[in-house]
Amino acid sequence: GVYKSSFSFQQPVNIDASMEQEINPVNIKILKEQALQNKALIQYAEKRGIREEVAKDYCIEIYYQILSTGKNYFSLGIKTDTGGIAMRNKYFKTAVAPCGITTISSNSNQLKVFEGFFDFLSYKVLYPDEAADFIILNSIIYINQAEENFQNYDSVTLFLDNDPAGVLLQNMLQEKYGCSLNSASEVYSDFKDLNDFFSKYCNKCFLNDIEHFNCASK
């Protein structure tokens, strides 16, 4: 692929953990994890535009206790490559260590990189049968783990948030890798992220605009 010669000896981008505003790791005790069936969590996913069958394909439900308060909660979860869990519910998002990226591989030569798992789920609602490989960062502070894979692909497309941290990371990566790396964020430039765009806009109309996401493969 185009990456093998030019990317192998690049240094990874360093993103300060303080840039990530949304994730707040807390001391959590997992009480139970199981296949997704909780109606409240399914409705939460559907409110964000994610169909039940897509959520069930990729997510689990987690019951846990925050040790500092003793209070119990439940969340949607997605496993990370390192054995941790990224979690989201209606009220907040957090993670269970060891944190890191989530890789979903189909032995493709195209890689799509998403900042959060709801962005990935939104994409899978739109393109359920696409045979790309996917990486969910779960937080931009784990971009170095994702970058280790870039050289294995002919095409890499970013789906990062349109916040200062996401824009900075996108600019750093595009400066580093040049035209070999693509960004889809212009398609949802007026929205916080791909899921925000999808749940408010794509679900209703103008689905043809999503074809811009595939410009990297044309």
C-alpha positions as CSV (number, residue, x, y, z in Angstrom):
1,G,0.0,0.0,0.0
2,V,0.9,3.6,-0.2
3,Y,1.8,3.8,3.5
4,K,4.5,1.1,3.7
5,S,7.4,3.1,2.4
6,S,6.7,6.6,3.8
7,F,5.0,5.9,7.1
8,S,7.0,3.2,8.8
9,F,9.6,5.5,10.5
10,Q,7.3,8.4,11.4
11,Q,7.0,9.3,15.0
12,P,3.5,9.0,16.5
13,V,1.5,12.1,17.2
14,N,1.4,13.0,20.9
15,I,-2.0,14.2,22.2
16,D,-2.1,15.5,25.8
17,A,-4.7,13.7,27.9
18,S,-5.9,17.0,29.1
19,M,-7.3,17.8,25.7
20,E,-10.0,15.2,26.0
21,Q,-12.8,16.9,27.7
22,E,-15.6,14.3,27.6
23,I,-14.2,11.2,29.2
24,N,-13.8,11.1,32.9
25,P,-12.3,7.8,34.0
26,V,-13.5,6.8,37.4
27,N,-13.0,3.9,39.8
28,I,-15.5,1.4,38.6
29,K,-16.4,-2.1,39.7
30,I,-18.1,-4.2,37.0
31,L,-21.1,-6.1,38.4
32,K,-22.3,-7.8,35.3
33,E,-21.9,-7.7,31.5
34,Q,-24.2,-9.4,29.0
35,A,-25.7,-9.2,25.5
36,L,-27.6,-6.0,24.9
37,Q,-31.3,-6.4,25.8
38,N,-32.0,-3.6,28.3
39,K,-34.9,-1.6,26.8
40,A,-33.7,1.7,28.2
41,L,-30.3,1.3,26.6
42,I,-31.9,0.2,23.3
43,Q,-34.1,3.3,23.3
44,Y,-31.1,5.5,24.1
45,A,-29.3,4.1,21.1
46,E,-32.4,4.5,18.9
47,K,-32.8,8.1,20.1
48,R,-29.3,8.7,18.7
49,G,-30.2,7.1,15.4
50,I,-28.8,3.6,16.0
51,R,-31.1,0.8,15.1
52,E,-31.5,-2.0,17.6
53,E,-30.0,-4.7,15.4
54,V,-26.8,-2.6,14.8
55,A,-26.5,-1.8,18.5
56,K,-26.9,-5.5,19.4
57,D,-24.3,-6.5,16.8
58,Y,-21.5,-4.4,18.4
59,C,-22.5,-3.4,21.9
60,I,-22.9,-5.1,25.3
61,E,-24.7,-3.9,28.4
62,I,-22.7,-3.3,31.5
63,Y,-23.8,-3.0,35.1
64,Y,-21.3,-1.4,37.4
65,Q,-20.8,0.5,40.6
66,I,-18.9,3.8,41.0
67,L,-16.8,3.0,44.1
68,S,-16.5,6.6,45.2
69,T,-20.2,7.0,45.6
70,G,-21.4,3.4,45.9
71,K,-24.1,4.1,43.3
72,N,-24.9,1.5,40.6
73,Y,-25.5,2.3,36.9
74,F,-25.8,0.5,33.6
75,S,-24.4,1.6,30.2
76,L,-23.9,0.5,26.7
77,G,-20.4,-0.8,26.3
78,I,-17.9,-1.8,23.6
79,K,-14.8,-3.9,24.3
80,T,-11.4,-2.5,23.6
81,D,-8.4,-4.4,22.1
82,T,-6.7,-4.1,25.5
83,G,-9.5,-5.7,27.4
84,G,-11.2,-2.6,28.8
85,I,-14.6,-1.3,28.0
86,A,-15.7,2.1,26.6
87,M,-19.1,2.9,28.1
88,R,-21.9,5.4,27.3
89,N,-25.3,6.0,28.8
90,K,-27.8,8.9,28.7
91,Y,-26.0,10.8,31.4
92,F,-22.2,10.4,31.0
93,K,-19.5,8.4,29.3
94,T,-16.5,6.7,30.9
95,A,-14.3,3.7,30.5
96,V,-13.0,0.7,32.4
97,A,-9.2,0.1,32.2
98,P,-7.2,-1.0,30.4
99,C,-8.5,1.6,28.0
100,G,-7.6,1.8,24.3
101,I,-8.8,1.5,20.8
102,T,-11.4,-1.0,19.4
103,T,-10.4,-2.7,16.1
104,I,-13.0,-4.4,13.9
105,S,-11.3,-6.1,11.0
106,S,-12.5,-7.7,7.8
107,N,-9.0,-8.0,6.1
108,S,-9.7,-4.9,4.0
109,N,-7.1,-2.5,2.5
110,Q,-9.3,0.4,3.6
111,L,-9.4,1.7,7.2
112,K,-12.0,4.0,8.7
113,V,-11.1,5.7,12.0
114,F,-13.8,7.0,14.3
115,E,-13.4,9.1,17.5
116,G,-16.3,7.5,19.4
117,F,-18.3,4.3,19.1
118,F,-21.6,6.1,18.4
119,D,-19.9,7.6,15.3
120,F,-18.9,4.1,14.2
121,L,-22.5,2.8,14.9
122,S,-23.9,5.6,12.8
123,Y,-21.7,4.6,9.9
124,K,-22.7,1.0,10.2
125,V,-26.4,2.0,10.1
126,L,-25.7,3.7,6.8
127,Y,-23.3,1.1,5.4
128,P,-24.1,-2.2,7.1
129,D,-22.3,-4.3,4.5
130,E,-19.2,-2.3,3.8
131,A,-16.1,-4.5,3.9
132,A,-13.7,-1.9,5.4
133,D,-11.6,-2.3,8.6
134,F,-12.6,0.0,11.4
135,I,-10.8,1.5,14.4
136,I,-12.8,3.3,17.2
137,L,-10.4,5.5,19.2
138,N,-12.7,5.7,22.2
139,S,-10.7,8.8,23.0
140,I,-8.3,10.8,20.9
141,I,-5.6,10.2,23.5
142,Y,-5.3,6.7,22.0
143,I,-4.4,7.9,18.5
144,N,-0.9,6.4,18.8
145,Q,-2.4,2.9,19.0
146,A,-4.4,3.5,15.8
147,E,-1.4,5.0,14.0
148,E,0.6,1.8,14.4
149,N,-1.9,0.3,11.9
150,F,-2.0,3.0,9.2
151,Q,0.9,1.6,7.2
152,N,-1.1,-1.6,6.6
153,Y,-3.7,0.2,4.5
154,D,-4.0,1.8,1.0
155,S,-6.7,4.2,2.3
156,V,-7.3,5.7,5.7
157,T,-10.3,8.0,6.4
158,L,-10.8,9.9,9.7
159,F,-14.1,10.7,11.3
160,L,-13.1,13.0,14.2
161,D,-15.1,15.4,16.2
162,N,-15.4,19.0,15.2
163,D,-14.2,20.4,18.5
164,P,-10.8,22.0,19.1
165,A,-9.1,18.8,20.1
166,G,-10.5,16.9,17.1
167,V,-9.6,19.6,14.6
168,L,-6.1,19.9,16.0
169,L,-5.5,16.2,15.7
170,Q,-6.9,16.1,12.2
171,N,-4.6,18.9,11.1
172,M,-1.6,17.3,12.7
173,L,-2.3,13.9,11.0
174,Q,-3.0,15.5,7.6
175,E,0.2,17.5,7.8
176,K,2.1,14.3,8.7
177,Y,0.6,11.9,6.2
178,G,-0.5,14.3,3.4
179,C,-2.9,13.4,0.7
180,S,-2.8,9.7,1.6
181,L,-5.0,10.3,4.6
182,N,-8.5,11.6,4.1
183,S,-11.0,13.3,6.5
184,A,-14.8,13.1,6.3
185,S,-15.4,15.8,8.9
186,E,-16.3,18.4,6.3
187,V,-19.5,16.5,5.5
188,Y,-20.7,17.1,9.1
189,S,-18.8,20.4,9.7
190,D,-21.8,22.1,11.2
191,F,-22.3,19.4,13.8
192,K,-20.3,18.2,16.9
193,D,-19.5,14.8,15.4
194,L,-20.8,12.2,12.9
195,N,-23.4,10.8,15.3
196,D,-24.7,14.3,16.0
197,F,-25.0,14.9,12.3
198,F,-26.5,11.5,11.6
199,S,-29.1,11.6,14.3
200,K,-30.3,15.1,13.5
201,Y,-29.8,15.2,9.7
202,C,-29.1,12.0,7.9
203,N,-31.9,10.1,9.6
204,K,-34.4,12.5,8.0
205,C,-33.1,13.4,4.6
206,F,-30.2,14.1,2.2
207,L,-28.6,10.7,2.6
208,N,-26.9,11.3,-0.7
209,D,-24.4,13.6,1.0
210,I,-23.0,10.6,2.8
211,E,-21.5,9.5,-0.4
212,H,-18.8,12.0,0.3
213,F,-17.6,9.6,3.0
214,N,-16.4,7.2,0.2
215,C,-14.4,9.8,-1.7
216,A,-11.2,8.2,-0.3
217,S,-11.9,5.0,-2.1
218,K,-12.7,6.5,-5.5
